[in-house]
Amino acid sequence: MTDNSRRRFICVAGGLLAACLMPAHAKADLELQQAGALRIAVYAGFAPYSDRGKGVDVAIGQALARRLGLQAQVAEFPAGETMNDDLRNMVWRGHYLGTQPGDVMLHVPVDLDFARSNKQVTIFGPYHLETMALARNPQQVPAPQGSAANAFEVFTREKIGAEVDTHASDFLLHVLNGRLRENVVHFRTVPEAAEAMSRGEVSAVLGTYTQLEAAFAGSQGVAIDALSMPEMRVTGWPIGMAVKAESTELAAALSEALADLQRSGELDQIFKDHGLTHRLP
């Protein structure tokens, strides 16, 4: 995979819902690359989460920095080949081209096995539950029910779109013993797939709920259904944050700041401001 590793990481079988329970620390005690500033690493070109200085993850990072009394410095990184590459480039070492890592990285799958295999970082603070979903034209595609054998049989006749090199693409190419392959249409991005559906080139698009919700915002005659079926290995996973393993004070402070955002309703409001549905893990 090239620039889709954050979406292709779907080994999320259990939730590492491990928010730090340490006492809060003054910002002067935090381990930061620059005094008074929080460097926030996010993915580049990953709307609606982070794209050219805007998006949900950008807004969350800025809100966390405000809670800590720090200046927010948002740094957008291209995704690597794997999530392990992303953690190395964006958290504990830096990019090989010389870009410094962030003090904290957002949009990290909060998964126990994944965390155990990346001991250079601490993964914590789940702030959103992402799920797989189907956007469809109800006139052509009925609401998905039951197993994939029932819910996706329609795509032996109707065309369905997916972003290339993602979990959605892999699933469609292999489910039902590959019977859907000829009707799977690949696109560079989810928004491009949404545009193709608006033109009638495909009858449905498979992707993550949040991306589909953003891509089809304002569209008439489109239904978006969260998916849960035995053939789909993972249908939902929590996303959170990561810091260097030794940055215990920073992890504790960010955990407390995130809890405050949740209690105050600001976290929900950030998603609403972007026209999205917030789901707590």
N, C-alpha and C positions, 0 to 999 in steps of 0.2 A: 504494500500500500504506500501511497505517496503522501498526500496531504489530508488524509482522512482518519488518522489513527485515533483521535479522540472519539470518533463515532464508531470505529470498528472494534474498539475495546468492548467486548460484551462477555467477559468472563465473570459477570457480576452475580454470583450465586448467593452470597450472603452479605449482609450489611455490617460494615465496621462503623457502627454508630458510636464512635469513641471520641466524643468531645472531651477536651481536657478539663479536669476538675480542680486545677490548681488555682490558688488565689491570684487576683489581679495584680499586675505590676505597673509601676509608673513607666511612662513612655521612655524616660531616660535610661531604664534598665533593659529596654528591648534591644535585641541584636539586629541592627539594621545596617544596610550598606551605606546609607547616608543619614546622618543625624537629622531628625525632624521630618523624614520622608519615608513613606511606605511604597516600595517598588512592587507593583502588582503585575504578574505575568498572566497574560491571557492569549488565547489562540487568535491568529490573524485570519481574516476572511471567514468568520464563523457566525454569521448572522443567524438568529437574532441575539446570540450571546455576546459576540465581540466582533466588531468589524469597523475599522477606521475610526477608532475612538468612541464608538457608541455600542450600546447593547446591554443586556441584562447583567452579564458578568462584570462589565466595566462599571455599571452603576452600583453594583453590590460592592465591588472593590473600593470605589470612592466613598461609599457610605461607611464601610469598615474603617477606612483611614480617618474619616471625620470623627467616628466614635473614639478613636485612639488619640485624637488631637494631632494627627499627622497630615502632611501634604501627600496627596495621592499622585504617584507617578506610574501611569499605565504603560506597559511595554507589551507589544503584540509580537508573538513568535510564530513562525511557520511550524506546522506539525511535523514531527519526524516520522521515521518508518514505524516505530512502535511507541506505546505509552512509556516504556522504560527510557527511550531516547528523549521523550518530552520532559520527563522528570529530571534527567541529567541536564538538558539544555536550559530548562526554565527554572530549576530550583537549586540543585546542589553543585553544579560546576559551571554552567554557562555554555553558550553556543560556540561551536568550533570556528565560526567566523569572527569571534571576538566579542559577541554581545554578552553583557553581564546577565546573570540570572535574576529572577525576582526575589524579593523577600518572601513572597507568598505567591503560589500559583492557584488559580481558580479552575473550576470545571475538571476536577480529578475524580475518577470513579472511586467511591468509598467502598472498598471490598477487602475483606480480611486476607484472602490469599494473595491478592495483588500487593497489599501493604507488606506482607511478610517477605515478598520477593524483592522489595525495594527498601532495604534497611537504611539507605542514606537519607530518607525523608520520613516525616511523620504525616500521615494522611488522616484528616479529621474534619469535623464541621459540616456534615451533610446539610445542604440548604435547599435542595430541589430533587424531586423524584422524576426522572425521565422515563418515558415508556415508549414502546413501539406502537404505531398507529397506522390506520389506513384512511386516506382521504379518497372519497369516491363520488362519482356521479350517481345519485340514488336511482335515476331513471335506467341506468345500465347495470349497476352493481348493487345487489341487496346487502343489507347489514350483515357483517360477518358473524356467524354463529357456529359453535361447536369446533370441531377439529379443522385443520387446514384442508383435509380431504373434502369437507363440505363447504367451508367458507371460501376457499380459493379455487374451487372447480370452475367457477365462472371465468377465470383467466386462462382457461384452455380455449376460450372464444374471444374474450375481451383483452385489450392490451393494457398493461400496467407499467408505470414508470418507477424508477428508483435511481438514486444517486449512485454513480459508479464507485466500486470498491468500498462498499459499506456492508453492514450486517443485513440491511434490507436487500441489497443486491444478491449477496451470498444465499440468503434464505430463498429468494424467488428462483434462483438458478438450480437449486437442489431439491426443493420440496416437491412432493408428488413424483418422486423419481425423475425429476427433470422435465416433466411434461409441460411446464409453463415456459420453458426457455425461449421458444420462438415468439412469444408474446410479451417478453420482458424488454422494455426500452430503457436504455441507460442515458443519464444526463449528467452534466458536470456538477450541477448543484440542485438542491431541492427546489429553489425558486424557478429554475429553468424547467423542471419537471411540472411544476404548477402551471407555468405559462403554456406548456404543451397540452395540459389537460384542459385549460380554458379554450384552446383552439380545437378541442375534440380529437387530438392525436392519440391520447390515452384515456381510459375510462377511470383510472384510479392511480394513486401514488402511494407507495409504502415508504415510511420513514419514521423519525421520532416525532412524538406528538407536538413538542414545542416548535420544531422547525416547520412542521406542516401547518400548525396554527398561525404562525407568522407568515408563511408563504401564501396562504389562502385568505388572509385577513381581508374582509370586505367583499369576498367572492360570494356570489349568489348560487344557490343550488348545489352546494358542496357539503357533504357530511363527513365528519372526522370521528372515527371510532378507535378507542384504545383496544389493543389486541391482547388476548390471553388464550393460547392454544398449546396443546402438548408438543406439537412439532416445532414450535418456536422456542429454542433453547433458553433464551432470556427475553423477557418482555418488559422488564423494568429494572432500573438501577439508580441508587442515590449518587448525586454528585456533590463534591465538597471541595476542600482545600488541601494544600500540601506546603510544608516548610521544611527546611533542613532538619535532620534528626536532632541536632544539638540545640535548635532554637526553641527550647521548651517554654521560655517566658513569652515569646512571641505567639506560640501556639495557644497558650493559656489566654493571653490578652485578646487574640482574635476570636477564640471560642466564646469569651464573655461578650465581646462586641456583637457577634452574630446572634447570641441569645437575646441581647437587647434589641437588635433589629427585628427579631421575631416577636418579642413581647410588645413592642411599640406599634406593630403593624406596618412598619416601613418596608420590610422585606416583601410582604404581600403587595404593597403599593408599587414597588419597583416593577413587579411583573405586570400589574394592571396598567401602569404607565406605558408599557411596551405592547399592550394588547394581548397579553398572554395569561394563561392559567397557572397559578402557583400551586404545586403539590408538595407538601412536606413528606419526607421519607417516613 
